[in-house]
Amino acid sequence: MENEILRMEHITKVYPNGVMANKDVNLSVKEGEIHALMGENGAGKSTLMKILFGDEEATEGKVWYKGEELKVKNASDAIKKGIGMVHQHFMLVDSLRVYENVVLGMEPKKGIMTDSKEAIRLVQETADKYNLKVDPMAVVGDISVGQKQKVEILKVLLRGAKLLILDEPTAVLTPQETQELFEQLLMLKKNGHTIIFISHKIREVMQICDNLTVLRGGKTVGSMEVRNATEEGISHFMVGRDVVLRVNKKPAEFGDVLLNVKNLNYTNKEGRKLLDNVSFKIRKGQILGVAGVEGNGQNELAEAIFGFYPDATGSIMFEGNELLGKSIKMIRKNGLSYIPEDRIKTGAAGNLPIWANLIADTIDTNELKKNGLLDYKKIHERGKELIEDFAILCKNDEQLAGMLSGGNMQKVVVAREFSSDPKLLIANQPTRGIDVGANEFIWKKIVEQRDAGKGVMLVSADLNEIMELSDSILVMCDGHVAAYFEDASSVTEFELGNYMLGLKRQEDVE
């Protein structure tokens, strides 16, 4: 291919346990382009990039970079050869300053001491060159998510990377931050850098990328020029069938108040106030979307309602009953269910079989017992039924949850929480890191919950998800309620971004 900078040929990766992550994958990237790498969760995208970046070794196949065969032993070796990777989960030290993070491991010296003045100059010079506006002296723990991403990009640029791999770079950014990032990526492209853009956001790929390659089931489905693609065509390419990219839901019919939160406050062990006099209501037949830049209290709000913080103050009334101070077990008995933010840490037990995860919320009830003991026949019948109803791809219900793909593990969590027939579902990042097919399925289930006259509190960093699903929207900023919109259709993503960033705030919000 003309101007080709990277070619990965017939890449196959088989792990010692026999799992084949990549099978005969081919990827060709032109110099100076932004190339999207797309596919469902578990399609093999991450493994392919780990092979390129030296974190994994291919079982078969070859990699060509700048016309020569590339062999890298580890990530440090890849960086020396001009390949850098910005991971979705930032690898920064929050207690250090920006410049200290950027030069970590390659500090300029003055004798045997680090030359801080030169380090600051180098970081500022690189930031100015690529219009990455960030204060070298700022403590990383005090800056925004968007700023942290710039620090990660500065790290690889300062080390001379010409090929950048960005893994889901807009996952937690506001529309304003996303637009700013895109301007910076276009500047990098203009300066001769090549970017591999891993993303599941089809609209963003169409906005910023030149070409795209899709993987499905560990294999290359094909590549295409973005200018010749459509949203529907890309989604079909990824999943192998037509996917509904919009939510078709009937107008909301709000009923009685289910949840009434008043003056909710929570301060963590470090003395930081994460919830500051938060008040709002959720009604029957309502999906309330909670938007905000990560770290502004949305996760704590969801966890506080579900009983994670017994020392929170204020009031959480559910159908006239006070929930604050009650155990999670009692809160569940009141009719609430919870899809947690992190399926691996708090959503599922990876070392337990699927059936055990599916009954974790009902194991101490009489529903699945016989003569006071667990009725395993009934448990497995329920497991098989939920696996079928929620389209969980697995061998059987005895398979360990930790062996599932991210999307299928998420379906296990969703199946458990929906199967209890809750009056109020708290869905915290319900589709994070999953493929477009599973995304469509979970959206449909959430709308079904609302249409059955139940309530839903949807916490999501994905503004498209908030806009598509929500009937009403609450915006959090710095632990406060910054804005509330009774009618979600009355506000744009860009306007929401202003409230999320603290640029605007409604007065007397409840």
C-alpha positions, 0 to 999 in steps of 0.5 A: 500500500502507498505510504504504508507505515504499519502492516500486521500480517496473518497474526494469530495469538493462542493463549496457553489455556487454548483460547484463540484471541486472534486468528490470521488477522491483517491490518494495514495503516497509512503514514499520517492517517487516523485509522480506527480499529473497531469490533465487538468486545472480545473481538481481539482488538486489545490483543492485537495492539498489545502484540504491536506494543510488545505486551504480548507475543504473537503465536504466528504472523509478522509485523512490518513497521516503516518497511522493516520487520518489527520485533519488540520485546516489551513496551519500552522497546516499542517506545524506543522504536517510535510506537506509543500507547495511551491506555484507557485507564490512565497510568499516572501517579496522582501525587506527582506533578504533571512534569514529573509524570511526563518525564518519569523514567527519563528525567534530565539530570544535573549531575546526579540530581534531576534537573527540574527546570529543564524537565519543566521546559521540555514538557512546556515546549512539547505541550506548546508544539502540539497545543496540549494546554496543561500546566506542568506544575499542576498536581495530577490528582487535582486536574480533570480527566481531559487534562490527564489524557493530555498528560498521557499523550505528552508522555508518549510524544516526549519519548519520540512516538510517531505512531500513537495507539489510543484506546477508547480515548473519549470514553469519559470526556465531555463533548467540549473535551472530545472536540478539543481532543479531536483538534489536537489529534488533527494537529498531530496528523498534520505534523506527520504522526499516525494514530490508531484510534480504538473506539466503539463510538461510530459517530466519532470514528466517522468524524475523525478517522480516515479509514477503519478496520473491523475485527469480529471473533478474532478475525479481520472482517475487512477495512473501508474508507470512512468517507464511504461508510454509514453508521448502519453499515459500520454497525452491521460490519461489527456485529454481523447483523442490523443494529438499532442505533436509536432508542424507539420509546413511547412518550413517558407517563410519570406516576407517583414519586418512588424515590425522594432524595433530600439534602444528601451529603457524604464526606469520604475518609480523606475529608473530601465532600463528594456529595453536597446537599443533593436533592431530586426525585424519581417517579414511576415510569421515569428514566432519570439520567445522571450526567457528569464528568467522572469524579463529580459525585455520580458514582457516590450518589448511586452507591449512597442510595444503595447503602454503601455509605452508612455515614451519609447524612440527609434523607433517602425516602423510597415509597415513604420508607427511609433507606438511609442507614439500612443495609444493602440486604434491606434496601434490596428487600424494599424493591431496589436493584443495582448494576454497579459501575465496575462489573469486575470489582463489585458486579460479579465474582469472577472465580465463581460459576455463572449460576452462583453470580445469578443468584447472589441476591436471592441466595438467602431467600426461600425462593431457591430452597427446598427444606431449608437447603439450596435446591440446585435443580431449581438454581440450574433451571433458573440459570439456564433460563436467564442465560437464554433470556439475556443471550449470555454466550457461554458453555453452560452455567457452570462456566466461571464468570471470569472466563466470559468476555466483558460484554457477557459478564455485564449481561450476567450482572444485568440478568441478576438485577433485572430478574428480581423484578425491581421497583427501582433500577439503579444502572451505573455505567450499564454499557461501559466497555461492551460491544454495540450488540450487547449495548442495544440489548441492555438499552432495550431492557432498561426501556422495558423496565420504564414501560412497565411503570418502574423507575430507572436511575441511569448513571453514565459517562456516555452522553449519547446513552444519556440523551437516547434513554433518559426522560429527564436529566440531572447534571452533577458537578463537584458533588452538587446538582448543577442542573435538572431538565424535566424534559431530556429533549429540551437540552443538547449534549453541548449544553450539558457539557457546559454544566458538567464542566462547571461553566454554567449552573442553574439556580435553586435546582431540585 
